[in-house]
């Protein structure tokens, strides 16, 4: 049976539970243990697929086509594992399953209640088999949230079900620093742990989000009031890059605390891959400026995986990457005067589309390295069709009904993926020999993750290719263009998929690596 670690948080949201959960997994992996991670979000949406990125940040997509919280991206990137629909579970999904079971008569006419029916359903999701040594479960929200209480009750029960020594509770809380008085205040942390205790859960390890390292006196004080040893009080210090966090935790013997709790032999871990990233961050290297032409910049996490993938590619190319945010709604060509590459990410709706089309035109006409993702590929095709092929009526049926439908809905509803008419998850793509795409991926067939409704219309393939834009990647049935490129351009490529979802901090992603290499050459 695997051992379980539950990560909870208090005081405020966005303390870094996802990164902390991933970092705990990294420490276990560095000692040779296998790890799986799950996220439980108490909100009532079935999944985050319909949630605005301006409110919730990006929607991450797993290989099997499930729309999940962005924290699953942290887990996959840090740990090099592939997660599935079993690893992202919302309150809405739990209630949906319970109510459907009631309608089917599964409860044999009994009164359906929060306990045991809802709590048992949550425990079922926690206990889905993984074949790993450890399962780390992050509980979203903050202690004290009404919708979170049943999840806390469920993990309390779960610890009793599997044995208290097989479960470790890790809690994140905030210790704010008051500049006027020059004091680090521990009371919010104490109150957060007290709220956790009110739900029957004693934290075994406490991560205190702080602008500086806690002093031994502060750790002792927090430990005394929170009912745990001072050595189990860990500083979750602010760092300039999330990949430094496993090193910060390792230096505070976090693995030793886990080893003592679970009865494991203590051992030093191999942290070299994180130290390589730390060395890169501190190195004196040239800087590439990448203009990202988007429309969700008001929320820092809206392009989380994209930003991470650009950083990963910078490590592989021995450069630093500076991201210049260019608002697609107010695009002006002068915005791109100082960039070494232009990237147009995905998005939904008409807002900012004209600016993205103009940015694709600027990159094409000025020989600036260009990379398009999802909608970024579609606007590149629209621009090329209008300004090179000469069809000024070319557009997407998402934006105009009476147009030359170079972009159109070509997929059918997949109810299993809960995405309506979206094409979700990993799909194969066959690559044309002798193309830039073949050079980038070094393969004749690849698999990339999708999240979109509209496709490049294969009917216009001959017109595009005659004018100089080739389709270098296509679905195995030959119906869906997946990659386009312009061979006469120094570097111009776009994909209908989201390569950022499969980028790794240790290897990067081929498409991002090649894009940053081209920007570095420029």
PyMOL commands that set and color helices and strands:
alter all, ss='L'
color gray80, all
select helices_A, chain A and resi 17-30+48-50+53-56+71-79+85-87+91-104+114-126+146-162+164-166+187-198+216-226+230-232+242-251+254-262+272-282+300-317+328-330+333-336+353-365+375-389+415-417+436-441+458-467+499-502+510-521
alter helices_A, ss='H'
color red, helices_A
select strands_A, chain A and resi 3-9+35-41+60-61+67-68+88-90+134-139+167-174+177-178+183-184+205-210+233-237+287-294+320-327+341-344+369-373+394-396+404-409+423-431+445-452+454-456+470-474+481-485+492-495
alter strands_A, ss='S'
color yellow, strands_A
deselect
rebuild
show_as cartoon
